[in-house]
Amino acid sequence: MPQLNPAPWFAILVFSWLVLLTVVPQKVLNHSFTNEITTVSTKAPKSNNWNWPWH
């Protein structure tokens, strides 16, 4: 029964993981974001109160 012989399947598993662990992180780290990150001001925005008479 060739299914019980782990030698070729284990090698395929190890080599496929090695390829994935070397190729995928490089592709992920090379990803560039379209929106630049900007810092948020610590000052609260000035809001105008609505002093409308409620009749």
N, C-alpha and C positions, 0 to 999 in steps of 0.2 A: 504494500500500500504506500504509494509515494507521498500521500498527504501527511504521513507521520514523520517524514524526514524533514527536520526543521532547517537543515543547512542552507538550501538556496533561498527559502523564504525569509530567514533571519537576516541574511546578507542583503536581500532586497529591501527589507524594512530598515535596516541600519543606513544603507546608502540613500534611501529616499528621505529619511529624516535629516541626514547630513546636508543633502541638497536643499531641503526646505529651510533648514536653520541657517544656511549661508545666503540664500537668495532672497527670502521673504523679508528679513530685517533690513537689508539694504534698500529694498524697494519702499518699505514703509518709512525709513528714515529720510529718503530722498523726496518724500512727498512735500510739496509746498502748498501752503494755505493761501487762498485767494484774498482773504481779509486780513489785514495787518492788525495786530493786537495794539490797542491804545490804552493808556492809563486813564483811569477815571479820576476826575477832580474830587478832592475831599470836601470842597465847599458845597453847601446845599444850594440848589438853584432858587433864585428869587421868584417867589410866586406873588401875584397880585390878588388881593382879596376882592371878592365881588360884594360890594356894599349895596346891593339892590334892595329896595323896599319890597317886602313880600306881603302883598295885599290880597 
